Amino acid sequence: MTAKRKTRIESIITKLAEGLYEREETISVSLLAALSGQSTFLYGLPGTAKSLIARRIAQAFQGAKHFEYLMQRFSTPEEVFGPVSIHELKNDKYVRKTDGYLPCADIAFLDEIWKSSPAILNTLLTIINERVFRNGAVEAKVPLKALIAASNETPPANQGLEALYDRFVVRLIVSPMQERENFERLLQDVPIESTVSVPENLRLTHDEWKSHLDAISRITLPAEVLDVIHAIKILIKDFNNKNPDKSVYVSDRRWQKISQLLKAAAYFCDRDQVLVVDLMLLRHCLWTQESNREPIVKLVEDGIKQVGHPDRAELEKWEANHRELEDQINQTLFHSEDTIYTEKIGEEECMPFVFKLKTGHYGERQDKYYASISHRKTATEFQPIDEDGVFVDNLLCSFSGSVLNVKIDSVAKKNGMDCGYPSGNFVAHSQHPPQVQIAKGTAKQVPARVKNLYMTASDDSVKAMSKLIRSTENFHRSQQQQDDTPFVPPRQREIVLAALQDHINELQNNLLTAERLLEKVCKHASVLTPDAAPTSGKQKAVSNFSDINLAP
């Protein structure tokens, strides 16, 4: 091409879409399919310009032969592939005269495709798959660039049409006009012509088309694009499990054809790799029936929003390292739970508590008992002990977290602790929260070198996230500069950019988290020797936190 590919294709699309209001995306994606050698299925009601769109697509190619036919139950192969040659039949050869019929067409349009006979559909499979038409004993190459089919229904189930339907990589909804302004313009305009005057220097020759096909295959799919595709595959599997009546099957062959469409979208925008924005084309490639079209469109958008960003592996690595660092800091520098006051009675560490019991109308008895903290992790009931280590028979204790629950024997409650005749029937009496000696989050005393190591590691974590944010912001800017594609409408392009901005916001939140952790370590005051500030580049970062030696 003398002009840039993108400029040329945009000019062609503008000409092809003249007078076809609200059909720009249908025109552009159908043209993209033809440029990449893929077939298109137009789904919509009669009178929505489906046949007109097919005729317009043919105008994008120099000297293109166009064939169209309205299929019906009684259609015969002769009407689509050409009549049998009487002359050749006399020579005992079954040969069709294909001139003017589908085997000689560059662009073919078959309306009401699912109403055709099996004999026609089976031949179409060979033509679409191999670009070959078996004419008698000869296999002839066909010049077909794209087969465009149309119907107001998807193929009925259990009719053997799945294989043919799978070959239509692009599936476009063609709806009646929605905007009042466009509808009124349609009423005011002169009748729409099926042909448009595309300048000859813009139209593509057959040789150009073939050379573009070779170049398209060399376009690459970067990691962030492959990540989104894998995410969408997982989302489809989940959707199928939840909606078996609306399930979607995407064959490996179909995925490969889809990748060619994505590569073509990049190639005709003068790029050497596919962008995340190009994946919006999957909205037209993955649905199979009207009932699953909207869920699949949302699924594609969700997949792009979830993972449509670069450096995903680096982010996952940072998150794992930061979680490990935060856990180690909390365990090493700070008390992870309240330390309660205990006293040792014999060999047992015990929580002391004051037991109060009313005696008579106005008196009250207070005794100090001890509950062994060995029971804190169990739900079992146990007897407390007195200061001599003797079990108190009239009381039962149990822990609920750190709170001690005390029950008393019903006879002892009525007659006093020294009644001497316990009933064995215990009733709830009181609760005793522990006396906190060291509160959760209080700084531990550790060597200054240990704190310094964690300061350096936290500082490195902040720097790593800052670097990741800069990289993602640069990626965002590059996407903004390159995402102006004629094959994806502005609204869908905005979804991609908004998802990237949301991702940057999440990274900014990660940075705040990392900075707060660094600040937390810097404020740690309970050290055995004086503090030292982080010296980035001079002090080795902590690579394996579990290897830190806590010995003074």
NORQUI-V403485 format. One record per residue. OMEGA is omega in degrees with one decimal (none if undefined). D_FIRST is the distance of its C-alpha to the first C-alpha in Angstrom with 1 decimal. Layout:
{{OMEGA | D_FIRST} {OMEGA | D_FIRST}}
//
This chain:
{{177.6 | 0.0} {176.3 | 3.8} {174.9 | 5.5} {-175.9 | 6.8} {-176.8 | 6.7} {-179.9 | 10.3} {-178.5 | 10.4} {-178.7 | 8.3} {177.7 | 10.6} {178.8 | 13.5} {178.8 | 13.3} {-178.9 | 13.3} {179.2 | 16.2} {179.7 | 18.0} {-177.3 | 18.0} {-175.6 | 19.1} {-178.5 | 21.8} {177.3 | 23.4} {-179.8 | 27.1} {-176.5 | 27.0} {-180.0 | 28.9} {178.6 | 29.0} {-175.2 | 26.4} {-179.8 | 23.3} {177.9 | 23.5} {178.0 | 24.2} {-174.4 | 21.2} {-178.2 | 18.8} {175.9 | 20.4} {176.9 | 20.6} {178.3 | 16.9} {177.7 | 16.4} {179.4 | 18.9} {179.4 | 17.3} {-179.7 | 13.9} {176.2 | 16.1} {-178.5 | 18.4} {179.8 | 21.3} {-172.7 | 23.9} {174.4 | 25.2} {178.2 | 28.8} {-175.7 | 29.6} {179.9 | 33.1} {-179.2 | 34.9} {175.6 | 37.6} {176.9 | 37.4} {179.1 | 36.0} {171.9 | 33.4} {-179.6 | 30.4} {179.7 | 29.4} {178.8 | 28.9} {177.8 | 27.2} {179.5 | 24.6} {178.5 | 23.9} {179.2 | 23.5} {-179.7 | 21.1} {179.2 | 18.9} {-178.1 | 18.8} {-179.7 | 17.4} {-175.6 | 14.0} {179.8 | 13.4} {176.0 | 13.8} {-176.3 | 17.3} {174.7 | 18.2} {-177.2 | 21.9} {177.5 | 23.7} {174.6 | 27.1} {-177.1 | 29.5} {176.0 | 33.1} {-175.8 | 35.8} {174.2 | 37.6} {-175.1 | 41.4} {-174.6 | 44.1} {176.8 | 44.8} {-179.2 | 41.3} {177.3 | 41.2} {-179.5 | 38.6} {-176.7 | 38.8} {-178.5 | 37.4} {-173.5 | 34.3} {177.5 | 33.7} {-179.3 | 35.4} {176.3 | 39.0} {179.1 | 40.8} {177.9 | 40.9} {-179.1 | 44.5} {-179.0 | 44.1} {-179.8 | 42.9} {177.2 | 45.6} {178.4 | 48.2} {177.0 | 47.1} {177.4 | 47.5} {179.8 | 43.8} {-174.7 | 42.4} {178.4 | 38.9} {172.6 | 37.0} {-169.0 | 35.3} {-177.8 | 32.0} {-178.8 | 30.2} {-179.7 | 29.5} {-172.0 | 30.3} {-178.2 | 28.5} {179.8 | 28.0} {-174.7 | 25.7} {171.7 | 23.8} {177.1 | 20.3} {180.0 | 21.5} {178.5 | 25.3} {178.8 | 27.5} {-179.7 | 31.1} {-177.1 | 33.4} {-171.8 | 36.5} {-173.0 | 35.2} {179.0 | 38.3} {-177.5 | 40.6} {-175.7 | 39.4} {178.4 | 41.6} {-179.6 | 41.4} {179.1 | 40.6} {-176.0 | 37.4} {179.4 | 36.4} {177.4 | 37.1} {178.1 | 34.8} {179.6 | 32.0} {179.9 | 32.4} {-178.8 | 31.7} {-177.9 | 28.6} {-175.5 | 27.1} {-168.8 | 28.1} {-174.9 | 27.4} {-178.4 | 25.3} {173.5 | 28.2} {-179.7 | 30.7} {-178.5 | 34.1} {-175.0 | 35.3} {-179.7 | 38.8} {-175.0 | 38.8} {172.5 | 35.1} {-175.6 | 32.3} {174.5 | 29.3} {180.0 | 25.7} {-179.5 | 24.4} {-171.8 | 20.8} {175.3 | 21.5} {179.6 | 18.6} {169.4 | 21.1} {177.1 | 24.7} {179.7 | 25.7} {-178.2 | 29.5} {175.1 | 31.8} {174.2 | 35.4} {176.5 | 37.8} {171.8 | 39.1} {-175.2 | 38.1} {178.3 | 39.4} {-177.4 | 43.1} {173.8 | 44.6} {176.8 | 46.2} {179.7 | 44.5} {-176.6 | 42.4} {-175.2 | 39.1} {-177.3 | 38.2} {179.3 | 36.1} {-179.3 | 33.9} {-179.5 | 33.7} {-178.5 | 32.5} {177.6 | 29.4} {-174.1 | 28.2} {180.0 | 26.5} {178.7 | 25.7} {-172.3 | 28.8} {174.0 | 28.6} {176.5 | 31.6} {-174.6 | 31.4} {171.5 | 34.4} {-177.9 | 36.0} {-178.4 | 35.2} {-175.1 | 36.9} {-178.9 | 36.7} {-178.1 | 39.2} {179.9 | 37.1} {179.1 | 34.2} {179.6 | 36.9} {176.2 | 38.5} {177.5 | 35.2} {-179.2 | 34.8} {-176.7 | 38.3} {-174.7 | 37.8} {171.8 | 34.5} {179.6 | 34.3} {-176.3 | 33.6} {176.8 | 30.1} {178.2 | 28.1} {178.5 | 26.5} {177.0 | 23.5} {-177.5 | 21.3} {174.5 | 19.4} {179.9 | 15.8} {-175.6 | 14.1} {-177.6 | 12.6} {176.9 | 9.4} {-176.4 | 9.0} {-179.2 | 10.2} {174.2 | 8.8} {178.8 | 10.3} {-179.9 | 12.8} {176.6 | 11.4} {-179.7 | 8.1} {-179.7 | 10.7} {-179.8 | 12.9} {177.3 | 10.7} {178.3 | 10.0} {178.5 | 13.8} {-178.5 | 14.6} {-179.2 | 12.7} {-177.0 | 14.4} {-178.8 | 17.7} {176.2 | 17.5} {-175.5 | 17.5} {174.2 | 21.1} {-177.4 | 23.8} {-173.8 | 26.0} {-177.1 | 29.7} {176.7 | 30.1} {178.5 | 27.8} {177.7 | 29.8} {-179.9 | 33.0} {-180.0 | 32.1} {177.9 | 31.4} {178.9 | 34.7} {179.6 | 36.5} {177.1 | 35.2} {178.9 | 36.4} {178.9 | 39.8} {177.1 | 39.9} {179.0 | 39.2} {178.6 | 42.0} {178.1 | 44.3} {-179.7 | 43.4} {179.3 | 44.2} {-177.7 | 47.5} {-175.3 | 48.5} {-176.4 | 47.2} {-179.9 | 47.7} {179.6 | 47.6} {-171.0 | 44.1} {-177.6 | 42.8} {175.7 | 39.1} {177.7 | 38.1} {-176.5 | 34.7} {175.7 | 34.4} {178.2 | 32.8} {-179.1 | 30.5} {177.0 | 29.5} {179.3 | 28.9} {177.4 | 26.6} {178.3 | 24.6} {179.6 | 24.7} {176.2 | 23.3} {177.6 | 20.2} {179.0 | 19.8} {179.2 | 20.4} {178.1 | 17.9} {178.7 | 15.2} {177.5 | 16.3} {-176.7 | 15.8} {-177.6 | 12.5} {167.8 | 10.9} {176.2 | 12.9} {177.2 | 11.3} {178.6 | 14.7} {175.2 | 16.1} {-179.9 | 19.1} {174.2 | 20.6} {177.1 | 22.6} {-179.1 | 25.9} {179.4 | 24.6} {-178.2 | 22.4} {174.0 | 25.7} {175.9 | 26.6} {179.1 | 24.7} {175.9 | 27.7} {-177.6 | 29.7} {-172.4 | 28.1} {-169.0 | 28.5} {-178.5 | 32.0} {-176.6 | 34.5} {-179.2 | 36.2} {-176.4 | 38.7} {-175.7 | 39.4} {-179.8 | 42.2} {-177.0 | 40.0} {-177.8 | 36.8} {175.9 | 38.0} {-179.9 | 39.6} {176.3 | 36.5} {178.7 | 34.4} {179.4 | 37.0} {178.0 | 37.1} {-179.8 | 33.3} {178.8 | 33.8} {178.6 | 37.0} {178.6 | 35.3} {-179.0 | 32.7} {-175.0 | 35.5} {-171.3 | 37.6} {-177.2 | 35.5} {-179.3 | 32.0} {-177.0 | 32.5} {172.1 | 32.1} {-179.5 | 35.1} {179.8 | 36.9} {179.2 | 38.7} {179.0 | 39.8} {179.9 | 41.1} {177.9 | 43.1} {179.6 | 44.5} {-178.1 | 45.5} {179.7 | 47.2} {-180.0 | 49.2} {-178.1 | 50.3} {176.4 | 51.2} {179.2 | 53.3} {179.8 | 55.1} {-179.2 | 55.7} {178.3 | 57.0} {-178.7 | 59.3} {178.1 | 60.7} {-179.1 | 61.3} {-179.3 | 63.1} {-172.8 | 65.2} {-172.9 | 66.0} {-174.0 | 66.4} {175.9 | 67.6} {-174.8 | 70.1} {176.6 | 68.1} {178.8 | 71.1} {172.0 | 74.4} {-174.6 | 77.2} {177.9 | 80.5} {178.4 | 83.9} {172.0 | 85.9} {-178.9 | 89.4} {175.7 | 90.5} {-173.4 | 93.3} {179.1 | 94.4} {-173.4 | 91.3} {169.2 | 89.3} {-172.2 | 86.8} {173.6 | 87.8} {179.4 | 86.8} {173.6 | 89.9} {-179.5 | 90.6} {-178.9 | 93.5} {-178.4 | 94.9} {179.4 | 96.9} {179.3 | 99.3} {176.9 | 101.7} {-177.0 | 105.4} {-177.1 | 107.7} {-172.2 | 107.0} {-176.0 | 106.2} {177.9 | 105.7} {179.0 | 102.6} {178.1 | 102.2} {178.5 | 99.5} {177.4 | 98.8} {177.9 | 96.2} {-174.4 | 94.6} {177.7 | 91.7} {-178.9 | 88.8} {-177.4 | 87.2} {175.6 | 83.5} {-178.9 | 82.9} {-174.5 | 82.7} {-176.4 | 79.8} {-179.2 | 77.2} {178.4 | 79.2} {-176.0 | 80.3} {176.3 | 83.8} {-176.8 | 87.0} {179.0 | 89.4} {174.0 | 92.6} {178.6 | 92.7} {174.3 | 95.2} {-174.3 | 97.6} {176.2 | 98.0} {179.8 | 100.2} {-178.9 | 97.5} {-179.6 | 99.5} {179.0 | 97.5} {-171.1 | 98.1} {-173.0 | 99.0} {-178.3 | 98.8} {171.9 | 95.1} {-178.5 | 91.8} {171.2 | 88.5} {179.9 | 84.8} {167.8 | 81.6} {-170.9 | 78.8} {179.3 | 76.3} {-178.1 | 78.3} {179.5 | 80.9} {176.3 | 84.2} {-177.5 | 85.7} {172.6 | 89.5} {179.2 | 91.7} {175.8 | 95.5} {-173.7 | 98.0} {178.6 | 99.3} {179.5 | 103.0} {179.2 | 102.3} {-176.6 | 100.6} {-170.7 | 103.6} {-179.9 | 106.4} {-175.3 | 104.9} {-175.2 | 103.3} {-176.9 | 106.7} {175.5 | 107.7} {-178.4 | 107.9} {-179.5 | 107.0} {-178.1 | 103.1} {-174.4 | 102.0} {178.0 | 98.7} {-174.1 | 97.0} {178.7 | 94.6} {-179.4 | 93.2} {-176.9 | 90.5} {-174.0 | 92.0} {175.6 | 89.6} {-175.3 | 86.3} {174.2 | 85.9} {-177.3 | 82.7} {172.5 | 82.7} {-176.8 | 83.3} {179.1 | 80.1} {176.2 | 80.7} {-176.3 | 77.1} {174.7 | 74.4} {179.6 | 71.1} {177.3 | 68.5} {-178.2 | 71.2} {173.4 | 70.1} {172.2 | 71.5} {179.3 | 73.0} {176.8 | 70.7} {-179.0 | 70.5} {-178.8 | 68.4} {178.0 | 66.1} {176.5 | 65.1} {-178.2 | 64.2} {177.8 | 62.2} {-179.9 | 60.2} {175.1 | 59.3} {179.5 | 58.5} {180.0 | 56.1} {178.5 | 54.5} {177.8 | 54.2} {177.8 | 52.7} {178.4 | 50.1} {176.6 | 49.3} {-178.5 | 48.7} {179.9 | 46.4} {179.1 | 44.4} {177.2 | 43.8} {177.8 | 42.9} {179.5 | 40.3} {178.2 | 38.9} {179.0 | 38.8} {179.7 | 36.9} {-179.3 | 34.3} {177.0 | 33.9} {175.9 | 33.7} {177.4 | 30.9} {179.3 | 29.1} {179.5 | 29.8} {179.8 | 28.3} {177.6 | 25.1} {177.8 | 24.9} {-177.9 | 25.5} {-172.8 | 22.7} {-169.5 | 20.2} {-179.9 | 21.6} {-177.8 | 19.9} {179.1 | 18.2} {-174.7 | 17.8} {179.0 | 19.3} {-178.6 | 22.6} {-178.2 | 24.8} {-176.9 | 26.3} {179.0 | 29.8} {177.1 | 28.7} {178.9 | 26.8} {178.3 | 30.0} {-179.1 | 32.0} {-178.8 | 30.0} {178.1 | 30.5} {178.1 | 34.1} {177.7 | 34.8} {179.2 | 33.5} {176.1 | 35.8} {179.0 | 38.7} {177.6 | 38.2} {177.5 | 38.4} {177.6 | 41.6} {176.8 | 43.0} {177.2 | 42.3} {176.2 | 44.1} {175.9 | 47.0} {179.4 | 47.0} {177.7 | 47.2} {177.9 | 50.2} {179.6 | 51.9} {179.1 | 51.4} {177.5 | 52.8} {178.4 | 55.8} {177.7 | 56.5} {179.5 | 56.4} {179.3 | 58.7} {179.4 | 61.0} {-179.0 | 61.4} {-178.3 | 61.9} {179.6 | 64.7} {-171.8 | 66.5} {-173.5 | 69.8} {-179.4 | 72.1} {-177.8 | 71.7} {179.7 | 74.3} {-173.8 | 73.1} {179.2 | 71.3} {172.0 | 67.7} {-179.6 | 64.8} {178.1 | 61.4} {179.9 | 58.2} {-176.1 | 57.1} {178.4 | 53.4} {-179.2 | 52.4} {-176.9 | 56.1} {-176.6 | 57.3} {179.5 | 55.9} {177.8 | 54.4} {-179.2 | 56.0} {178.1 | 54.0} {-169.5 | 56.5} {-178.4 | 58.8} {-179.2 | 61.3} {-177.5 | 62.1} {179.9 | 63.5} {-176.7 | 67.2} {-179.8 | 69.2} {-179.8 | 72.4} {none | 73.8}}
//
